Amino acid sequence: MAGTKYPLGKLSEIPTGQFKKYPLGDRTVVVLNLDGQPKAYLDYCPHMGGQMRFDGKRLKCALHGALFDAETGMGKSPPVEEGAKLTAVKLIIEGDELSCELPERGPMVWSDEV
């Protein structure tokens, strides 16, 4: 999937300090608007795959409450292990239009695939 461009929508549709989720097949991308600077991650927690919420500054796992830095995707609190981070998604911005390239799939850290 890497290298394939997926259209998402318009940056102007995401107010500053807000987020929007975009389903792309069996994965979902969460795009944050950090003071006009968009960031994107896959919408799953590396702990056990929970969906993410955004409070304007941090991402929070809806399943167990793990916190992540919105700028870096780094885990900031249990139950994620030290060094755990969200999977970043490459955003492509052309004017107001957003698209992305999905990262290649790797093993899920919370499954038997590792």
Summary of the structure (lengths in Angstrom):
residues: 114
radius of gyration: 13.6
end to end distance: 20.8
largest distance: 42.2
contacts: 321
relative contact order: 0.23
helix: 3%
strand: 44%
